[in-house]
Amino acid sequence: MSHNVPSPLVNTATRSYTHRLHNASSRRKSVLIVTSYDYFLHKGDFRKLLRRYSDIILVPRTMSDNVLLNDTVRPLLRKHNRIHLVTNPHYDQQHHVVYELVVRFSKSIRVSTVHDFCEQQLRKLYIPESLDEPGVGSEPFQSFNSGTKALKRVLDLLVSGLLLLFSWPLWLLSAWRIRAESPGPVFYRQPRLGLHEAEFDCIKFRSMRLDAEAGGAAFSRRHDKRVFRYGAFMRATRTDELPQLLNVLRGEISFVGPRPERRVFVETFEEYIPHYNSRHVVKPGITGYAQIRYPYGAGLRDARHKLMYDLYYVKNWSVWLELRILVETVVTVVTKQGW
């Protein structure tokens, strides 16, 4: 499949479309138009959507109605028979402008809100950019019910027990390699926030030099120079996460759940990202839906994308979703896609 996926951070306002993604090999005659676009999609979403649509048009909130109609929508209606219009109810003026033009052209049109589109097609919940914009709903997120908690606890103990039983040679190898490459403690303990933002000591195999945070707390990065050689291997295979099995057995975290973060980062994210505190209504996990759906990233933009998956997991939890995350985590470890 041949297609062009421009970065959503690139300003292409000088072109006919603010953002246009085209699948040259597609035989479909359908186009996706997203109005009031605020960068809630990422490259993985684009790859998935370009298998369903021949063109994707991303229209920013700042585009004038005249440009929207004459330079963006009207040319598309001459060659596409089916239009899927995704709108944000909080900014519905563009929606009405596009809809009325499509109807005049007697084209087939399907209209979805950005909330339904994200949850039904992308399996994530839409999180707005602005704290002032309505988000995933007025009702607060609830913790899992007692039956779900009990079932998850059984799965936690079963999976963690089996992993401890079969992974002990890797524990010994890791301890030896860490001491050989970076003299110092084998384990690294760091305060993280768990259920209801209660703090606990997250245990990992140490993968960085002892002076890694001499300059203060900082996000890890790809090809981080603070990571020693075997530490990079552990991160790629997620071997460094094995000691968190002890956190699971203590009941501080679950095996599957949102990634536990440090308080300093959580406070920043809660200040700028709507609904960020909702991820703390459930226990964090060693692995999670966001980890298998979104590539490694750090910063506000990545935190917003990952939150969309975390809250989908909280809202739509099922045994099958839990097992799917476990299976895809195994694939990630085996193919070394942790980084």
N, C-alpha and C positions, 0 to 999 in steps of 0.2 A: 504494500500500500504506500503510495507516494502522497505525502502531504507536508504542508509547511505550518509549523507551530511557532509563531513569534512569542517571545517572552512577554507576559502580561505587564511587565514593568517598563516596556519600551513605549514611548509616546509616538504613535503613528498618526497623529491627527492631521498631518498634511496629506494623507492618502484619502481615497474615496471613502474608506471605512476607518473608523477609529481603530478597530482590530478586526481583521478578517482572517479566518483559518479555513483553508481549502484542501479537500482531499481530491487530488486530480484523478485518482483511479476509481473513485466511487461512481456507481451507476444509479445511486439514489437521487431522486429529484426533490429532496426535502432540505430545508434550511432551518437552522436554529438561530433565533434572534433573542438576545438577552438585553433588555433595556435596563437603564440605571445600574449598569455593571460596576461593581466595586471590588473586583479582583478576588472573588471567592473561589475561583477555579485555579487549579494548578496543572502542571504538565501531564500528570497521570490522568486527570479528568479529561483533558483535551484529547489524549490518545483514545480513551474510551468513547468519547462523544463522536469523534471523526469516523468511527466504525458505523455510526447510526445516521449521520448527517453528512451531506456533501459539502456544506458550507456552515460555518459558525460565525455569526456577527455579534460582536460585543460593543454595545453602545453606552458611552459614558453619560452620566447625569447632566453634564455640562453642554451636551450637543444641542444646538438649536433645532426647533421643529422643522424648519425649512431644509436644513442640511440633512436631517434624519430622513425626511420623506423623499426629497429629490435626488440626493447623492447616495443614499444608503439603501432604502427599502424599494423604491420604484424599479431600479434596474434588476433587482432580484426577482421581482414578481413576473418579469418577462420570461424567465427561464426555469422557475421553480413552481411546482404545482401545490406543494404542501409546505406550510409554514408552522413552525412550533414557536410560539411567542412566550418567553419567560419574563414575568414582570415582578416588580417589587411593589406591593400594595402601598408602601409608604411614599412612593414616588410614582403615582399612577398616570401622570399626564402623558408621558411617552407611550405608555401602553395604549391609551385611547387613540392617540395619533396614528400609531401603526395599525391597530385593529381596524379603524375606519377605512384606511387606505386598502388593506387586504380585502375587506368585504367588497369594496367598490370594484376591485379586480376579479371578483368572483372566485377567489382561490380558497382552498381548504385551509382552515386555520385551527390550531389547537392552542389554548391559552392555559398556562400554569403559573402559579405563584412561585417565586424563587424558593419558598419554604418547601412546597410539595415537590418541586423539581429536584432539589438536593436530596430529599429523603427517599423519594421513589426511584430516581434514576442513578444517583451517585452514592446512595447509601451513607449519607452524612446529614447533619443538621446545619442549616444556614445560620451563621453567626454574623451579624452586621458589623461594619467597621466602626460605627458611632455608638456611643453609650446612650444617645438620645433616641435611637431608632428602635422600634419594637423588634424583638428577636424571635426566639423559638416558642414563645407563648407566655401568657400571663401567669400560668400556674407554675410554681417552683418545682424543680426536679425533686423527686422523692428517692429515698434509699430503697434498695431491694427489699421485698417482703421477706418474712421469716422463712418461708419455704425455699425461696431462691438463695437466701443466705446459707441455709443448712446444706443445700445441694452444692453450692460453690465451695463450702468448707470441706465437704467430702472429696470433691475433685481436687482441691488444694492439697489435702493430706495424701491422697493417692498419687497424684503426679509428682509432688515433691519427694515423697518417700521412694518412689521408683527411681527418680533422678539421682537422689543421694546414693542409693544402692549401686547404681551402674556407673556413676561418675567419679567415684573416689580415686581411681588412678589419675584422672585429670586434675584433681585437687593436688595430689602429690607432685605431679609434673609441673603444675603452675607454681606451686610454692618454690620448687627448685629453680625454675627459670627466672622468677621474679627476683629472688635473692642473688642469682648469678648476674643479672643484667642491671639491677638497680638496688644495691644494698639498702636494707631498711625493712619496715614491716611488710608482711605479705598481704595483710588485709587493710582495707581503707574504710573507715567509718565516717559517715557524714550525716548531719541532721537533715531530714527530709520531712515533708508534711504528708500525713496520712488521712484517715477518715476524719471528717469534720475539722481538718487542719490541725489535728493533734501531731505533735512532733515525735519522731522516732529516729534511731540511728540505723541508717541504711548501710548494709555491709556488702562490700565488693572486694574482689581481688584488685590490688593496686596496679594501675596501668600507667601511671605518670610518675615523673620524678618527684622527690620529696619537696622540692621548692616550686611545684607547679603553680601554686596560688600565692606566691610571695607578694605579688602586686595586687592581691584582692580577688574576690570571686569573679569568675569569668566562665562563659559557656565554652564547652568543648567544640572543636572545629574538625573538619576533615583534614587529614594529614597534619594533625596538631603536633608541633615540634616538642611539646612537653611529654609526649607519649614515647616510651622506649619500645624497642623492636617487638618483644613478645607481648607487650601491652597492646600494640596495634593488632596483633593476631587475636588476642582475647576479645578486643572490641569488635572486630570483624565477625567473629564467630559467637559473640555474646558470652564467651566463657567467663568473662569478668563478672557476669551477673549471678553465677552459680551460688556464691555465699548468701545471696538473698533468699535462698531456700530456707535458711535459718529464720529470716524474718517472717516467711510464710508459716513455718511451724509454730512460731510464737503468736501468730494471729495478727501481726502488725500490718501485713499486706496480704493480698491475694496473689495467686499465680497470674491471673489475667485481670487487667484493670488499667486505668489511666496511669501514666508514668509519674512516680512521685518526684516533686520538684523541691528546690530549696526555698526557704521562706523569702529570701531577698528577691528572687525572681518572681515568686507567686504574688508578692505585694505589687510589683510593677505591672504584671499581667492583669491583675484585678483592677488596677487603676485605669487601664486603657482598653481592655477586651471585655465586651459584654458577656455576662453569664460565666465568667471564668471560674468563679467560686463554686459553681454547680458541679464541677467535676469531683469535688470533695465529699459528695453525699454517698460515695461508695469507696471501698478500700482501693488504694492504688495497686499496681501489679508489676511483676517482673517483665511481662510482655503485655501487649494490648492491641486493640483495634487500630489505634492511631499509628503504632509502631510498624504494623504490617501494611498500612495503607498509604503512609506518607514518608518520603525519604528523610534522612537525618537533616535537621535544621535547627537553628537557634535564632532567637529574637522574636519580636512581636508578631511579625507576619507569619512566621512558621508556627508560633504558638496558637494563633487564631485558626490556622488550617487544621492543626492537630486537635484542637478543641472540638471542631465540627465532628470529628470521628469519635472522640471520647464521649460526647453527649449522645451521639447516635447509639453507641454501645449501652449507655445507661438507660436510654429510653426503650430500646428494642432488644434487650437482653433475652437470649434463649439458649438452651443447651446446645443447639446446632451452631449458633454464632460462637459460643465459647469453644466448642470443639474445632471449628474452622480456624479460629485464631491460633489454637494450639498446633494444628497441622501446618499452617502457613509459617508459624514461628520455626518449626523444625526445618522447613524448606529454606528459610532465611539463614539459619545456622549452617546447614549443609552447604549452601551455595555462597557462604561468606558475604551476604548482602547486608550485614549489620551496619556498614558504613558506606 
